Amino acid sequence: MRNQLVKSAEYNQVLDMMYLAKDGSISKRRINVLQVGEVSFRAFCFLRGSKRTFTIDNVLALVPVVHEERMVI
């Protein structure tokens, strides 16, 4: 999972992410990864409209957003 985050940051790729929050809820977020650390990463979250910090272990799935899909949303 960490490798995919690093590559998406290098190529400035937008991702759809399924994320498990601390309270146990699952959310779907569209993110743009800014910085990747050992256990967490910083990303711009389009859902919240701000930069957020996420724990890598809580990421359930990552899917790249192709350019055509990005134009629709």
mmCIF file of the N, C-alpha and C atoms, coordinates in Angstrom:
data_MODEL
# 
_entry.id   MODEL 
# 
loop_
_atom_site.group_PDB 
_atom_site.id 
_atom_site.type_symbol 
_atom_site.label_atom_id 
_atom_site.label_alt_id 
_atom_site.label_comp_id 
_atom_site.label_asym_id 
_atom_site.label_entity_id 
_atom_site.label_seq_id 
_atom_site.pdbx_PDB_ins_code 
_atom_site.Cartn_x 
_atom_site.Cartn_y 
_atom_site.Cartn_z 
_atom_site.occupancy 
_atom_site.B_iso_or_equiv 
_atom_site.pdbx_formal_charge 
_atom_site.auth_seq_id 
_atom_site.auth_comp_id 
_atom_site.auth_asym_id 
_atom_site.auth_atom_id 
_atom_site.pdbx_PDB_model_num 
ATOM 1   N N  . MET A 1 1  ? 0.835   -1.194 0.000   1.00 0.00 ? 1  MET A N  1 
ATOM 2   C CA . MET A 1 1  ? 0.000   0.000  0.000   1.00 0.00 ? 1  MET A CA 1 
ATOM 3   C C  . MET A 1 1  ? 0.879   1.257  0.000   1.00 0.00 ? 1  MET A C  1 
ATOM 4   N N  . ARG A 1 2  ? 1.937   1.240  0.807   1.00 0.00 ? 2  ARG A N  1 
ATOM 5   C CA . ARG A 1 2  ? 2.825   2.403  0.898   1.00 0.00 ? 2  ARG A CA 1 
ATOM 6   C C  . ARG A 1 2  ? 3.463   2.715  -0.451  1.00 0.00 ? 2  ARG A C  1 
ATOM 7   N N  . ASN A 1 3  ? 3.867   1.676  -1.195  1.00 0.00 ? 3  ASN A N  1 
ATOM 8   C CA . ASN A 1 3  ? 4.491   1.887  -2.504  1.00 0.00 ? 3  ASN A CA 1 
ATOM 9   C C  . ASN A 1 3  ? 3.539   2.583  -3.466  1.00 0.00 ? 3  ASN A C  1 
ATOM 10  N N  . GLN A 1 4  ? 2.276   2.201  -3.452  1.00 0.00 ? 4  GLN A N  1 
ATOM 11  C CA . GLN A 1 4  ? 1.292   2.826  -4.326  1.00 0.00 ? 4  GLN A CA 1 
ATOM 12  C C  . GLN A 1 4  ? 1.106   4.302  -3.946  1.00 0.00 ? 4  GLN A C  1 
ATOM 13  N N  . LEU A 1 5  ? 1.147   4.602  -2.658  1.00 0.00 ? 5  LEU A N  1 
ATOM 14  C CA . LEU A 1 5  ? 1.030   5.989  -2.208  1.00 0.00 ? 5  LEU A CA 1 
ATOM 15  C C  . LEU A 1 5  ? 2.228   6.821  -2.665  1.00 0.00 ? 5  LEU A C  1 
ATOM 16  N N  . VAL A 1 6  ? 3.420   6.248  -2.553  1.00 0.00 ? 6  VAL A N  1 
ATOM 17  C CA . VAL A 1 6  ? 4.629   6.954  -2.978  1.00 0.00 ? 6  VAL A CA 1 
ATOM 18  C C  . VAL A 1 6  ? 4.580   7.241  -4.479  1.00 0.00 ? 6  VAL A C  1 
ATOM 19  N N  . LYS A 1 7  ? 4.193   6.251  -5.268  1.00 0.00 ? 7  LYS A N  1 
ATOM 20  C CA . LYS A 1 7  ? 4.117   6.440  -6.724  1.00 0.00 ? 7  LYS A CA 1 
ATOM 21  C C  . LYS A 1 7  ? 3.058   7.480  -7.098  1.00 0.00 ? 7  LYS A C  1 
ATOM 22  N N  . SER A 1 8  ? 1.921   7.459  -6.418  1.00 0.00 ? 8  SER A N  1 
ATOM 23  C CA . SER A 1 8  ? 0.884   8.437  -6.742  1.00 0.00 ? 8  SER A CA 1 
ATOM 24  C C  . SER A 1 8  ? 1.335   9.853  -6.386  1.00 0.00 ? 8  SER A C  1 
ATOM 25  N N  . ALA A 1 9  ? 2.145   9.987  -5.338  1.00 0.00 ? 9  ALA A N  1 
ATOM 26  C CA . ALA A 1 9  ? 2.696   11.304 -4.988  1.00 0.00 ? 9  ALA A CA 1 
ATOM 27  C C  . ALA A 1 9  ? 3.697   11.761 -6.045  1.00 0.00 ? 9  ALA A C  1 
ATOM 28  N N  . GLU A 1 10 ? 4.530   10.845 -6.529  1.00 0.00 ? 10 GLU A N  1 
ATOM 29  C CA . GLU A 1 10 ? 5.529   11.181 -7.552  1.00 0.00 ? 10 GLU A CA 1 
ATOM 30  C C  . GLU A 1 10 ? 4.869   11.662 -8.836  1.00 0.00 ? 10 GLU A C  1 
ATOM 31  N N  . TYR A 1 11 ? 3.780   11.005 -9.245  1.00 0.00 ? 11 TYR A N  1 
ATOM 32  C CA . TYR A 1 11 ? 3.120   11.316 -10.506 1.00 0.00 ? 11 TYR A CA 1 
ATOM 33  C C  . TYR A 1 11 ? 1.933   12.269 -10.345 1.00 0.00 ? 11 TYR A C  1 
ATOM 34  N N  . ASN A 1 12 ? 1.717   12.765 -9.114  1.00 0.00 ? 12 ASN A N  1 
ATOM 35  C CA . ASN A 1 12 ? 0.613   13.682 -8.829  1.00 0.00 ? 12 ASN A CA 1 
ATOM 36  C C  . ASN A 1 12 ? -0.726  13.099 -9.283  1.00 0.00 ? 12 ASN A C  1 
ATOM 37  N N  . GLN A 1 13 ? -0.943  11.837 -8.936  1.00 0.00 ? 13 GLN A N  1 
ATOM 38  C CA . GLN A 1 13 ? -2.127  11.098 -9.366  1.00 0.00 ? 13 GLN A CA 1 
ATOM 39  C C  . GLN A 1 13 ? -3.223  11.171 -8.301  1.00 0.00 ? 13 GLN A C  1 
ATOM 40  N N  . VAL A 1 14 ? -4.440  11.396 -8.728  1.00 0.00 ? 14 VAL A N  1 
ATOM 41  C CA . VAL A 1 14 ? -5.592  11.430 -7.820  1.00 0.00 ? 14 VAL A CA 1 
ATOM 42  C C  . VAL A 1 14 ? -6.073  9.999  -7.588  1.00 0.00 ? 14 VAL A C  1 
ATOM 43  N N  . LEU A 1 15 ? -6.421  9.688  -6.335  1.00 0.00 ? 15 LEU A N  1 
ATOM 44  C CA . LEU A 1 15 ? -6.853  8.343  -5.965  1.00 0.00 ? 15 LEU A CA 1 
ATOM 45  C C  . LEU A 1 15 ? -8.217  8.383  -5.282  1.00 0.00 ? 15 LEU A C  1 
ATOM 46  N N  . ASP A 1 16 ? -8.990  7.324  -5.462  1.00 0.00 ? 16 ASP A N  1 
ATOM 47  C CA . ASP A 1 16 ? -10.162 7.078  -4.631  1.00 0.00 ? 16 ASP A CA 1 
ATOM 48  C C  . ASP A 1 16 ? -9.705  6.107  -3.544  1.00 0.00 ? 16 ASP A C  1 
ATOM 49  N N  . MET A 1 17 ? -10.056 6.418  -2.310  1.00 0.00 ? 17 MET A N  1 
ATOM 50  C CA . MET A 1 17 ? -9.573  5.630  -1.179  1.00 0.00 ? 17 MET A CA 1 
ATOM 51  C C  . MET A 1 17 ? -10.742 5.215  -0.295  1.00 0.00 ? 17 MET A C  1 
ATOM 52  N N  . MET A 1 18 ? -10.734 3.958  0.124   1.00 0.00 ? 18 MET A N  1 
ATOM 53  C CA . MET A 1 18 ? -11.630 3.485  1.169   1.00 0.00 ? 18 MET A CA 1 
ATOM 54  C C  . MET A 1 18 ? -10.806 3.486  2.451   1.00 0.00 ? 18 MET A C  1 
ATOM 55  N N  . TYR A 1 19 ? -11.325 4.161  3.487   1.00 0.00 ? 19 TYR A N  1 
ATOM 56  C CA . TYR A 1 19 ? -10.536 4.390  4.694   1.00 0.00 ? 19 TYR A CA 1 
ATOM 57  C C  . TYR A 1 19 ? -11.320 4.011  5.945   1.00 0.00 ? 19 TYR A C  1 
ATOM 58  N N  . LEU A 1 20 ? -10.652 3.326  6.850   1.00 0.00 ? 20 LEU A N  1 
ATOM 59  C CA . LEU A 1 20 ? -11.239 2.929  8.136   1.00 0.00 ? 20 LEU A CA 1 
ATOM 60  C C  . LEU A 1 20 ? -10.858 3.964  9.187   1.00 0.00 ? 20 LEU A C  1 
ATOM 61  N N  . ALA A 1 21 ? -11.828 4.699  9.703   1.00 0.00 ? 21 ALA A N  1 
ATOM 62  C CA . ALA A 1 21 ? -11.579 5.729  10.709  1.00 0.00 ? 21 ALA A CA 1 
ATOM 63  C C  . ALA A 1 21 ? -11.357 5.103  12.087  1.00 0.00 ? 21 ALA A C  1 
ATOM 64  N N  . LYS A 1 22 ? -10.864 5.919  13.016  1.00 0.00 ? 22 LYS A N  1 
ATOM 65  C CA . LYS A 1 22 ? -10.607 5.438  14.379  1.00 0.00 ? 22 LYS A CA 1 
ATOM 66  C C  . LYS A 1 22 ? -11.872 4.921  15.062  1.00 0.00 ? 22 LYS A C  1 
ATOM 67  N N  . ASP A 1 23 ? -13.018 5.517  14.727  1.00 0.00 ? 23 ASP A N  1 
ATOM 68  C CA . ASP A 1 23 ? -14.278 5.102  15.358  1.00 0.00 ? 23 ASP A CA 1 
ATOM 69  C C  . ASP A 1 23 ? -14.896 3.860  14.703  1.00 0.00 ? 23 ASP A C  1 
ATOM 70  N N  . GLY A 1 24 ? -14.217 3.304  13.686  1.00 0.00 ? 24 GLY A N  1 
ATOM 71  C CA . GLY A 1 24 ? -14.697 2.091  13.043  1.00 0.00 ? 24 GLY A CA 1 
ATOM 72  C C  . GLY A 1 24 ? -15.538 2.320  11.801  1.00 0.00 ? 24 GLY A C  1 
ATOM 73  N N  . SER A 1 25 ? -15.829 3.570  11.496  1.00 0.00 ? 25 SER A N  1 
ATOM 74  C CA . SER A 1 25 ? -16.617 3.862  10.297  1.00 0.00 ? 25 SER A CA 1 
ATOM 75  C C  . SER A 1 25 ? -15.725 3.822  9.052   1.00 0.00 ? 25 SER A C  1 
ATOM 76  N N  . ILE A 1 26 ? -16.335 3.509  7.923   1.00 0.00 ? 26 ILE A N  1 
ATOM 77  C CA . ILE A 1 26 ? -15.606 3.431  6.660   1.00 0.00 ? 26 ILE A CA 1 
ATOM 78  C C  . ILE A 1 26 ? -16.080 4.569  5.772   1.00 0.00 ? 26 ILE A C  1 
ATOM 79  N N  . SER A 1 27 ? -15.118 5.271  5.168   1.00 0.00 ? 27 SER A N  1 
ATOM 80  C CA . SER A 1 27 ? -15.486 6.365  4.272   1.00 0.00 ? 27 SER A CA 1 
ATOM 81  C C  . SER A 1 27 ? -14.746 6.229  2.949   1.00 0.00 ? 27 SER A C  1 
ATOM 82  N N  . LYS A 1 28 ? -15.377 6.768  1.908   1.00 0.00 ? 28 LYS A N  1 
ATOM 83  C CA . LYS A 1 28 ? -14.739 6.811  0.597   1.00 0.00 ? 28 LYS A CA 1 
ATOM 84  C C  . LYS A 1 28 ? -14.303 8.253  0.371   1.00 0.00 ? 28 LYS A C  1 
ATOM 85  N N  . ARG A 1 29 ? -13.031 8.427  0.036   1.00 0.00 ? 29 ARG A N  1 
ATOM 86  C CA . ARG A 1 29 ? -12.500 9.770  -0.162  1.00 0.00 ? 29 ARG A CA 1 
ATOM 87  C C  . ARG A 1 29 ? -11.705 9.840  -1.448  1.00 0.00 ? 29 ARG A C  1 
ATOM 88  N N  . ARG A 1 30 ? -11.747 10.974 -2.083  1.00 0.00 ? 30 ARG A N  1 
ATOM 89  C CA . ARG A 1 30 ? -10.899 11.240 -3.246  1.00 0.00 ? 30 ARG A CA 1 
ATOM 90  C C  . ARG A 1 30 ? -9.743  12.097 -2.738  1.00 0.00 ? 30 ARG A C  1 
ATOM 91  N N  . ILE A 1 31 ? -8.521  11.612 -2.956  1.00 0.00 ? 31 ILE A N  1 
ATOM 92  C CA . ILE A 1 31 ? -7.351  12.279 -2.384  1.00 0.00 ? 31 ILE A CA 1 
ATOM 93  C C  . ILE A 1 31 ? -6.266  12.521 -3.434  1.00 0.00 ? 31 ILE A C  1 
ATOM 94  N N  . ASN A 1 32 ? -5.394  13.455 -3.103  1.00 0.00 ? 32 ASN A N  1 
ATOM 95  C CA . ASN A 1 32 ? -4.178  13.701 -3.865  1.00 0.00 ? 32 ASN A CA 1 
ATOM 96  C C  . ASN A 1 32 ? -3.034  13.646 -2.850  1.00 0.00 ? 32 ASN A C  1 
ATOM 97  N N  . VAL A 1 33 ? -2.197  12.629 -2.921  1.00 0.00 ? 33 VAL A N  1 
ATOM 98  C CA . VAL A 1 33 ? -1.139  12.391 -1.931  1.00 0.00 ? 33 VAL A CA 1 
ATOM 99  C C  . VAL A 1 33 ? -0.062  13.455 -2.067  1.00 0.00 ? 33 VAL A C  1 
ATOM 100 N N  . LEU A 1 34 ? 0.317   14.046 -0.926  1.00 0.00 ? 34 LEU A N  1 
ATOM 101 C CA . LEU A 1 34 ? 1.319   15.102 -0.901  1.00 0.00 ? 34 LEU A CA 1 
ATOM 102 C C  . LEU A 1 34 ? 2.655   14.620 -0.345  1.00 0.00 ? 34 LEU A C  1 
ATOM 103 N N  . GLN A 1 35 ? 2.604   13.798 0.715   1.00 0.00 ? 35 GLN A N  1 
ATOM 104 C CA . GLN A 1 35 ? 3.824   13.373 1.405   1.00 0.00 ? 35 GLN A CA 1 
ATOM 105 C C  . GLN A 1 35 ? 3.563   12.032 2.079   1.00 0.00 ? 35 GLN A C  1 
ATOM 106 N N  . VAL A 1 36 ? 4.525   11.118 1.989   1.00 0.00 ? 36 VAL A N  1 
ATOM 107 C CA . VAL A 1 36 ? 4.365   9.786  2.579   1.00 0.00 ? 36 VAL A CA 1 
ATOM 108 C C  . VAL A 1 36 ? 5.458   9.542  3.611   1.00 0.00 ? 36 VAL A C  1 
ATOM 109 N N  . GLY A 1 37 ? 5.051   9.172  4.825   1.00 0.00 ? 37 GLY A N  1 
ATOM 110 C CA . GLY A 1 37 ? 5.987   8.818  5.885   1.00 0.00 ? 37 GLY A CA 1 
ATOM 111 C C  . GLY A 1 37 ? 5.999   7.310  6.086   1.00 0.00 ? 37 GLY A C  1 
ATOM 112 N N  . GLU A 1 38 ? 6.555   6.881  7.206   1.00 0.00 ? 38 GLU A N  1 
ATOM 113 C CA . GLU A 1 38 ? 6.642   5.450  7.497   1.00 0.00 ? 38 GLU A CA 1 
ATOM 114 C C  . GLU A 1 38 ? 5.285   4.848  7.877   1.00 0.00 ? 38 GLU A C  1 
ATOM 115 N N  . VAL A 1 39 ? 4.513   5.545  8.696   1.00 0.00 ? 39 VAL A N  1 
ATOM 116 C CA . VAL A 1 39 ? 3.229   4.997  9.163   1.00 0.00 ? 39 VAL A CA 1 
ATOM 117 C C  . VAL A 1 39 ? 2.021   5.832  8.745   1.00 0.00 ? 39 VAL A C  1 
ATOM 118 N N  . SER A 1 40 ? 2.262   7.038  8.253   1.00 0.00 ? 40 SER A N  1 
ATOM 119 C CA . SER A 1 40 ? 1.154   7.901  7.860   1.00 0.00 ? 40 SER A CA 1 
ATOM 120 C C  . SER A 1 40 ? 1.513   8.685  6.598   1.00 0.00 ? 40 SER A C  1 
ATOM 121 N N  . PHE A 1 41 ? 0.506   9.350  6.046   1.00 0.00 ? 41 PHE A N  1 
ATOM 122 C CA . PHE A 1 41 ? 0.749   10.183 4.871   1.00 0.00 ? 41 PHE A CA 1 
ATOM 123 C C  . PHE A 1 41 ? -0.165  11.399 4.896   1.00 0.00 ? 41 PHE A C  1 
ATOM 124 N N  . ARG A 1 42 ? 0.279   12.478 4.242   1.00 0.00 ? 42 ARG A N  1 
ATOM 125 C CA . ARG A 1 42 ? -0.499  13.699 4.105   1.00 0.00 ? 42 ARG A CA 1 
ATOM 126 C C  . ARG A 1 42 ? -1.090  13.725 2.705   1.00 0.00 ? 42 ARG A C  1 
ATOM 127 N N  . ALA A 1 43 ? -2.343  14.133 2.622   1.00 0.00 ? 43 ALA A N  1 
ATOM 128 C CA . ALA A 1 43 ? -3.009  14.204 1.330   1.00 0.00 ? 43 ALA A CA 1 
ATOM 129 C C  . ALA A 1 43 ? -4.041  15.312 1.356   1.00 0.00 ? 43 ALA A C  1 
ATOM 130 N N  . PHE A 1 44 ? -4.307  15.863 0.172   1.00 0.00 ? 44 PHE A N  1 
ATOM 131 C CA . PHE A 1 44 ? -5.431  16.786 0.053   1.00 0.00 ? 44 PHE A CA 1 
ATOM 132 C C  . PHE A 1 44 ? -6.684  15.940 -0.117  1.00 0.00 ? 44 PHE A C  1 
ATOM 133 N N  . CYS A 1 45 ? -7.646  16.128 0.765   1.00 0.00 ? 45 CYS A N  1 
ATOM 134 C CA . CYS A 1 45 ? -8.904  15.375 0.730   1.00 0.00 ? 45 CYS A CA 1 
ATOM 135 C C  . CYS A 1 45 ? -9.960  16.247 0.061   1.00 0.00 ? 45 CYS A C  1 
ATOM 136 N N  . PHE A 1 46 ? -10.477 15.797 -1.075  1.00 0.00 ? 46 PHE A N  1 
ATOM 137 C CA . PHE A 1 46 ? -11.484 16.563 -1.792  1.00 0.00 ? 46 PHE A CA 1 
ATOM 138 C C  . PHE A 1 46 ? -12.820 16.563 -1.056  1.00 0.00 ? 46 PHE A C  1 
ATOM 139 N N  . LEU A 1 47 ? -13.087 15.537 -0.254  1.00 0.00 ? 47 LEU A N  1 
ATOM 140 C CA . LEU A 1 47 ? -14.319 15.473 0.528   1.00 0.00 ? 47 LEU A CA 1 
ATOM 141 C C  . LEU A 1 47 ? -14.360 16.594 1.564   1.00 0.00 ? 47 LEU A C  1 
ATOM 142 N N  . ARG A 1 48 ? -13.265 16.785 2.278   1.00 0.00 ? 48 ARG A N  1 
ATOM 143 C CA . ARG A 1 48 ? -13.171 17.811 3.322   1.00 0.00 ? 48 ARG A CA 1 
ATOM 144 C C  . ARG A 1 48 ? -12.669 19.152 2.792   1.00 0.00 ? 48 ARG A C  1 
ATOM 145 N N  . GLY A 1 49 ? -12.027 19.131 1.626   1.00 0.00 ? 49 GLY A N  1 
ATOM 146 C CA . GLY A 1 49 ? -11.497 20.368 1.045   1.00 0.00 ? 49 GLY A CA 1 
ATOM 147 C C  . GLY A 1 49 ? -10.286 20.906 1.774   1.00 0.00 ? 49 GLY A C  1 
ATOM 148 N N  . SER A 1 50 ? -9.508  20.009 2.386   1.00 0.00 ? 50 SER A N  1 
ATOM 149 C CA . SER A 1 50 ? -8.322  20.438 3.129   1.00 0.00 ? 50 SER A CA 1 
ATOM 150 C C  . SER A 1 50 ? -7.280  19.329 3.172   1.00 0.00 ? 50 SER A C  1 
ATOM 151 N N  . LYS A 1 51 ? -6.090  19.672 3.636   1.00 0.00 ? 51 LYS A N  1 
ATOM 152 C CA . LYS A 1 51 ? -5.019  18.692 3.809   1.00 0.00 ? 51 LYS A CA 1 
ATOM 153 C C  . LYS A 1 51 ? -5.295  17.894 5.072   1.00 0.00 ? 51 LYS A C  1 
ATOM 154 N N  . ARG A 1 52 ? -5.132  16.578 4.965   1.00 0.00 ? 52 ARG A N  1 
ATOM 155 C CA . ARG A 1 52 ? -5.401  15.687 6.097   1.00 0.00 ? 52 ARG A CA 1 
ATOM 156 C C  . ARG A 1 52 ? -4.257  14.695 6.258   1.00 0.00 ? 52 ARG A C  1 
ATOM 157 N N  . THR A 1 53 ? -4.132  14.142 7.448   1.00 0.00 ? 53 THR A N  1 
ATOM 158 C CA . THR A 1 53 ? -3.146  13.093 7.719   1.00 0.00 ? 53 THR A CA 1 
ATOM 159 C C  . THR A 1 53 ? -3.891  11.784 7.915   1.00 0.00 ? 53 THR A C  1 
ATOM 160 N N  . PHE A 1 54 ? -3.447  10.746 7.207   1.00 0.00 ? 54 PHE A N  1 
ATOM 161 C CA . PHE A 1 54 ? -4.079  9.426  7.267   1.00 0.00 ? 54 PHE A CA 1 
ATOM 162 C C  . PHE A 1 54 ? -3.053  8.389  7.702   1.00 0.00 ? 54 PHE A C  1 
ATOM 163 N N  . THR A 1 55 ? -3.510  7.352  8.404   1.00 0.00 ? 55 THR A N  1 
ATOM 164 C CA . THR A 1 55 ? -2.664  6.233  8.788   1.00 0.00 ? 55 THR A CA 1 
ATOM 165 C C  . THR A 1 55 ? -2.677  5.199  7.666   1.00 0.00 ? 55 THR A C  1 
ATOM 166 N N  . ILE A 1 56 ? -1.493  4.782  7.228   1.00 0.00 ? 56 ILE A N  1 
ATOM 167 C CA . ILE A 1 56 ? -1.388  3.852  6.101   1.00 0.00 ? 56 ILE A CA 1 
ATOM 168 C C  . ILE A 1 56 ? -2.098  2.531  6.405   1.00 0.00 ? 56 ILE A C  1 
ATOM 169 N N  . ASP A 1 57 ? -1.978  2.035  7.635   1.00 0.00 ? 57 ASP A N  1 
ATOM 170 C CA . ASP A 1 57 ? -2.596  0.759  8.001   1.00 0.00 ? 57 ASP A CA 1 
ATOM 171 C C  . ASP A 1 57 ? -4.130  0.798  7.939   1.00 0.00 ? 57 ASP A C  1 
ATOM 172 N N  . ASN A 1 58 ? -4.731  1.983  7.981   1.00 0.00 ? 58 ASN A N  1 
ATOM 173 C CA . ASN A 1 58 ? -6.192  2.106  7.953   1.00 0.00 ? 58 ASN A CA 1 
ATOM 174 C C  . ASN A 1 58 ? -6.751  2.234  6.535   1.00 0.00 ? 58 ASN A C  1 
ATOM 175 N N  . VAL A 1 59 ? -5.881  2.259  5.539   1.00 0.00 ? 59 VAL A N  1 
ATOM 176 C CA . VAL A 1 59 ? -6.330  2.329  4.152   1.00 0.00 ? 59 VAL A CA 1 
ATOM 177 C C  . VAL A 1 59 ? -6.774  0.932  3.722   1.00 0.00 ? 59 VAL A C  1 
ATOM 178 N N  . LEU A 1 60 ? -8.030  0.814  3.302   1.00 0.00 ? 60 LEU A N  1 
ATOM 179 C CA . LEU A 1 60 ? -8.572  -0.480 2.891   1.00 0.00 ? 60 LEU A CA 1 
ATOM 180 C C  . LEU A 1 60 ? -8.366  -0.732 1.405   1.00 0.00 ? 60 LEU A C  1 
ATOM 181 N N  . ALA A 1 61 ? -8.457  0.330  0.573   1.00 0.00 ? 61 ALA A N  1 
ATOM 182 C CA . ALA A 1 61 ? -8.299  0.182  -0.878  1.00 0.00 ? 61 ALA A CA 1 
ATOM 183 C C  . ALA A 1 61 ? -7.916  1.523  -1.489  1.00 0.00 ? 61 ALA A C  1 
ATOM 184 N N  . LEU A 1 62 ? -7.130  1.442  -2.563  1.00 0.00 ? 62 LEU A N  1 
ATOM 185 C CA . LEU A 1 62 ? -6.751  2.617  -3.343  1.00 0.00 ? 62 LEU A CA 1 
ATOM 186 C C  . LEU A 1 62 ? -6.991  2.313  -4.816  1.00 0.00 ? 62 LEU A C  1 
ATOM 187 N N  . VAL A 1 63 ? -7.668  3.226  -5.505  1.00 0.00 ? 63 VAL A N  1 
ATOM 188 C CA . VAL A 1 63 ? -7.931  3.056  -6.929  1.00 0.00 ? 63 VAL A CA 1 
ATOM 189 C C  . VAL A 1 63 ? -7.582  4.362  -7.634  1.00 0.00 ? 63 VAL A C  1 
ATOM 190 N N  . PRO A 1 64 ? -6.704  4.302  -8.636  1.00 0.00 ? 64 PRO A N  1 
ATOM 191 C CA . PRO A 1 64 ? -6.385  5.522  -9.386  1.00 0.00 ? 64 PRO A CA 1 
ATOM 192 C C  . PRO A 1 64 ? -7.611  6.050  -10.134 1.00 0.00 ? 64 PRO A C  1 
ATOM 193 N N  . VAL A 1 65 ? -7.740  7.368  -10.174 1.00 0.00 ? 65 VAL A N  1 
ATOM 194 C CA . VAL A 1 65 ? -8.821  8.004  -10.919 1.00 0.00 ? 65 VAL A CA 1 
ATOM 195 C C  . VAL A 1 65 ? -8.278  8.405  -12.279 1.00 0.00 ? 65 VAL A C  1 
ATOM 196 N N  . VAL A 1 66 ? -8.896  7.876  -13.315 1.00 0.00 ? 66 VAL A N  1 
ATOM 197 C CA . VAL A 1 66 ? -8.451  8.232  -14.663 1.00 0.00 ? 66 VAL A CA 1 
ATOM 198 C C  . VAL A 1 66 ? -8.974  9.618  -15.005 1.00 0.00 ? 66 VAL A C  1 
ATOM 199 N N  . HIS A 1 67 ? -8.288  10.287 -15.908 1.00 0.00 ? 67 HIS A N  1 
ATOM 200 C CA . HIS A 1 67 ? -8.576  11.691 -16.221 1.00 0.00 ? 67 HIS A CA 1 
ATOM 201 C C  . HIS A 1 67 ? -10.033 11.904 -16.640 1.00 0.00 ? 67 HIS A C  1 
ATOM 202 N N  . GLU A 1 68 ? -10.613 10.995 -17.407 1.00 0.00 ? 68 GLU A N  1 
ATOM 203 C CA . GLU A 1 68 ? -11.988 11.157 -17.880 1.00 0.00 ? 68 GLU A CA 1 
ATOM 204 C C  . GLU A 1 68 ? -12.974 11.167 -16.709 1.00 0.00 ? 68 GLU A C  1 
ATOM 205 N N  . GLU A 1 69 ? -12.752 10.298 -15.712 1.00 0.00 ? 69 GLU A N  1 
ATOM 206 C CA . GLU A 1 69 ? -13.624 10.256 -14.543 1.00 0.00 ? 69 GLU A CA 1 
ATOM 207 C C  . GLU A 1 69 ? -13.499 11.533 -13.729 1.00 0.00 ? 69 GLU A C  1 
ATOM 208 N N  . ARG A 1 70 ? -12.305 12.081 -13.652 1.00 0.00 ? 70 ARG A N  1 
ATOM 209 C CA . ARG A 1 70 ? -12.068 13.270 -12.865 1.00 0.00 ? 70 ARG A CA 1 
ATOM 210 C C  . ARG A 1 70 ? -12.884 14.443 -13.418 1.00 0.00 ? 70 ARG A C  1 
ATOM 211 N N  . MET A 1 71 ? -13.091 14.495 -14.728 1.00 0.00 ? 71 MET A N  1 
ATOM 212 C CA . MET A 1 71 ? -13.819 15.585 -15.354 1.00 0.00 ? 71 MET A CA 1 
ATOM 213 C C  . MET A 1 71 ? -15.326 15.506 -15.050 1.00 0.00 ? 71 MET A C  1 
ATOM 214 N N  . VAL A 1 72 ? -15.839 14.310 -14.786 1.00 0.00 ? 72 VAL A N  1 
ATOM 215 C CA . VAL A 1 72 ? -17.260 14.118 -14.548 1.00 0.00 ? 72 VAL A CA 1 
ATOM 216 C C  . VAL A 1 72 ? -17.652 14.614 -13.173 1.00 0.00 ? 72 VAL A C  1 
ATOM 217 N N  . ILE A 1 73 ? -16.806 14.374 -12.190 1.00 0.00 ? 73 ILE A N  1 
ATOM 218 C CA . ILE A 1 73 ? -17.152 14.698 -10.789 1.00 0.00 ? 73 ILE A CA 1 
ATOM 219 C C  . ILE A 1 73 ? -16.864 16.136 -10.443 1.00 0.00 ? 73 ILE A C  1 
# 
